């Protein structure tokens, strides 16, 4: 999107400089307008819009996943993986001992 913005600005710079110098209807201004970058005619413009929308959706989905994970983490007692590596039955017994009855 930044590349498109820079290219669009560069193509408009000739129009701006001609307008500021008072050459509103010169042949140079008409030639500059013919070479303008029209964003709606570039596929990159639409790809950039889709990428921004997709990134926003994925970020929102990540935040929701973090909220659900944080909410469910309060239901189970915490345990360390290093304590449970020896045997699964020892880990299960330890978790049962920590759970309130």
Residue, then its C-alpha position, 0 to 999 in steps of 0.5 A: x500500500x505504501x508503494x502505491x501511495x508513493x507512486x500515486x504521489x509522484x504522478x500527481x507531483x507534476x500536476x501540483x507543480x504546474x498548478x502552482x506555477x499558473x499553467x492550469x491548461x498547458x500541454x505539459x499539464x495535459x500530458x502529465x494527467x495522461x500518465x497519472x497512476x489510477x489506483x482502481x486500475x491496478x490489481x495491487x491496490x485490491x490485493x492490498x485492501x484484501x490483505x489489510x482486511x484479512x490481517x484485521x480479521x486474523x488479529x481479532x480472531x487471535x484476541x478472541x482466542x486469547x480471551x477464551x484461553x484466559x477464561x478457561x485457564x481459571x477452571x483448571x489448577x496450574x501444573x508444570x510440565x517438568x513435574x508431569x514428565x515422569x509418569x502420567x499417573x503421577x501427574x493425574x494424582x497430583x492434579x486430583x489432590x489439588x482440585x477442591x472436592 
